[in-house]
Amino acid sequence: MDLFWEDHIPWDRSWSKQYQAAVYYHTDSQRAVIEQKQKALEQIHNKKVATIIEPVHTFYIAEDYHQKYYLQNTSILLREFESYFNYFSDFNDSPSVAKVNGLVSGKGNQEDLDRFLPSLALSDSAQALLVRKYR
């Protein structure tokens, strides 16, 4: 939950319901944890949190163009990964692709990148790009 709350601006309202920041819970104990963090943020920043907090109902997978957003905007890495997968669903479901998307977006740390990079079997140019993007 800490990562979720740190990864967006919780007091900004979205211009559209489909792009609103939201956190969903399954149980009352999950709701309590979420609301505890919400109240702490409101007290620290003296602002009302606009992030929607709701029980889980029907979940819809986002359209393909929203998946792995940061990686899809890095054409060299995207083309290289596309050559590994026959179907977009395989690309989208890949733990390696998810990790690289996170690294490209600035998440993780240098240790994560150093440990993970050799296992990707990327070309030298793609590795260099990933290292540049991350730093």
N, C-alpha and C positions, 0 to 999 in steps of 0.2 A: 504494500500500500504506500510505503514511503516513496518508492520510485514513481508510482502513478501520480501522486500529488506533486512531486518535484518536476514531473515531465510536462506539465502544462501550466497555464496561468488560470488558477481556479476561480478568479473573480470576473473573468471576461465572459460575457454572454456571447453565444454564437449567433450569427446572422441567420442560421438555418437549423432546424431540428436535426437534420441528417448529419450535421457536422458538430453538434454540441458535444461538449465534454461530459461524459457520464461514467458512473461506476455502478455496477449491478451486483446484487448480493443474492445468495441462495438461502442463507440461514439468518436467524436473529443475531447470532454471535458475529457473523460477518458484518451485518448492519451496524452493530455496536462499535466494532473496530473502525469502520469507515466514518461513522458519525463522531467518534472520539477525535480522530485526526482532523475532521472538518472543524470542529469546535476549537481545537488547538490552533489551527491556522487562522481562524477568524479572530481569536484573541491576540495572537502574535502580531498580525498585520492590521488589526482593527478594520477589517473589511468583511463583507458578507460573501461567502463562497457561492458561486453561481453553478458550480458543477452539479449536475442532476444525480441524485441517489435514488435508485429504484430497484425493486425486486426483478429478478430475471423472468422474462416472459419468452416470447418467441425471439430467436436470434437469427439474423440474416447475415450471411457472408457478403462482404463488400464486393463490388464489381472488380474485375481483374485489374483495371487501371489504378485502383486504389491499393492493391496488394504490393507489399515490398516497395513502398513509394520511393524511399531514398535510393535504393538500388536501381529502380527503373529509371531514375534520372541520372544514372551514371552509365552511359552507353557502352563503354568498353567492358566494364564488368558485366553488365546485363547481357551483352552478346556472348561473352564467354560462358556464362551460366546457361544461357539458352541452348548452347551447343551440347550441354550435358543432358538435357531433358527433352523428351519427345512431346510432352504435354505440359501446358501451363500449370495444371494442378500438381504435377510432380515438382516443378520449380517452386510453386507456392508453398507446398508442404515440406520442403527440404529444411532440416535444421541448419545445415550449412548456409543456405541462402538467408535464413532468418538471422543468423549470427552476423553475416556480412552486412546485411541491411542495417542492423544495429550499429555495427562499427562505422559504416559510412555516415550514419546519422549522428555520430559523435559519442555514442554510448560505449561503455567498456573502458578498458585501460590498455596501456602499452603492453603489459604482461599478457593480457588476453589475446591481443593481436599477434604478438611474437609466438605464443603457444599454438594458436589456431592456424596461422597462415600456411605453414608447411603442409598441413593436411588437406588443403584445398586443391592442390595440383593446378594452380593458376599459372598462366604464362608469366614471364618476367615482367612484361609491360603491365599486365593486370595487377601483379603483386606490387609493383612500384606505385601504381595509381592508388591502390588501396592504402598503402602506407602514407602517401601524400595526403589523401583525403582524410585519413584518420588523424594525422598530426595537424 
